Amino acid sequence: MLSSWPTGRWHERECSEPTETGRMLQLLTRLGKPKLVEAMLERLIAQQDHAQTDNAAMLEALSVLSCERAAERLNAIVEAHGVDALRACARAAQRGTEGNICQEAKPAPSRGSDPCGMSPR
């Protein structure tokens, strides 16, 4: 499905909801599979631009990747789309630097801990 995703302009830049690309990024992010997210981000980068309404989905998708890879992909998106989607890129870069676009390593729970709060008291 991802290999046949269109890379041409979809003319959805002025919509108020995420585009098909944004919705696909949301779904792939929910799956939590970095390789699939990366493949869709590559398709996004191949497009001429992106809608500003896709920024949230795009930044959420970047959070599935390593910090280094997320920064590389965000940079590639801004470089590829900066001319035709300057406002969307500026907002994405701003939001990406304000928030944490990559997952931080979370410490594993200790053996005696109850991370779900389900042990009897």
C-alpha positions in Angstrom: 0.0 0.0 0.0 2.8 2.4 0.9 4.8 1.7 -2.2 1.8 2.8 -4.4 1.0 6.0 -2.3 0.8 9.0 -4.7 3.6 11.5 -4.5 2.0 14.2 -6.5 0.3 17.3 -5.0 -3.2 16.6 -3.6 -4.4 20.2 -3.4 -5.7 19.7 0.2 -3.5 22.4 1.7 -6.4 24.6 2.9 -8.5 21.9 4.7 -9.2 21.9 8.4 -8.7 18.2 8.9 -5.7 16.0 8.2 -5.3 14.9 4.6 -5.2 11.2 3.5 -1.5 11.4 4.1 -2.0 12.7 7.6 -4.5 10.1 8.4 -2.2 7.3 7.2 0.6 8.7 9.3 -1.8 8.6 12.3 -2.7 5.0 11.7 0.9 3.9 11.2 2.0 5.8 14.3 -0.7 3.9 16.3 0.8 0.6 15.0 4.2 1.8 16.4 6.2 0.2 13.7 9.2 2.5 12.9 9.9 0.9 9.5 6.3 1.6 8.3 6.3 5.1 9.7 9.7 5.7 8.0 8.3 4.4 4.7 5.3 6.8 4.8 7.5 9.7 5.8 9.6 9.0 2.7 6.5 9.2 0.6 5.6 12.5 2.3 9.1 13.8 1.6 8.7 12.9 -2.1 5.6 15.0 -2.3 6.0 18.6 -3.4 4.5 19.9 -0.2 2.2 19.0 2.7 -0.8 20.5 4.4 -0.4 22.4 7.7 -3.2 20.2 9.1 -0.9 17.2 8.7 1.8 18.7 11.0 0.4 17.1 14.2 0.3 13.6 12.6 3.8 14.2 11.1 5.3 15.2 14.4 3.6 12.3 16.2 4.9 9.9 13.6 8.4 11.2 14.2 8.1 10.2 17.8 8.1 6.6 16.8 11.7 7.0 15.4 14.9 7.4 17.2 15.8 11.0 18.2 18.5 11.2 15.6 16.3 9.7 12.8 13.4 11.9 13.8 15.6 15.1 13.5 16.9 13.9 10.1 13.4 13.3 8.8 12.0 16.6 10.0 15.0 18.3 8.4 14.3 16.5 5.1 10.7 17.4 5.2 11.5 21.1 5.7 14.1 21.0 3.0 11.8 19.3 0.5 8.7 21.3 1.2 10.1 24.7 2.3 9.5 26.5 -1.0 6.0 25.4 -1.7 4.7 24.9 1.9 6.7 27.5 3.8 4.1 28.2 6.5 3.4 24.5 7.1 7.2 23.8 7.3 7.8 26.7 9.7 5.0 25.6 12.0 6.3 22.0 11.9 9.9 23.1 12.7 8.6 25.3 15.5 6.5 22.6 17.1 9.2 20.1 16.6 11.7 22.2 18.5 9.2 23.2 21.2 8.2 19.6 22.0 10.0 16.4 22.2 9.6 14.7 18.9 11.5 11.6 19.9 10.8 9.0 22.5 13.0 9.2 25.5 14.2 5.9 26.9 12.0 5.1 29.8 13.5 3.1 32.7 12.2 -0.4 33.1 10.1 -1.0 36.2 11.9 -2.6 39.0 11.1 -6.3 39.7 9.1 -5.6 42.8 7.1 -2.7 41.3 3.5 -2.9 40.1 3.4 -0.6 37.0 -0.3 -1.2 36.5 -1.4 -0.7 40.1 -3.0 -4.1 40.2 -1.4 -5.8 43.2 -3.6 -6.3 46.2 -3.0 -3.9 49.0 
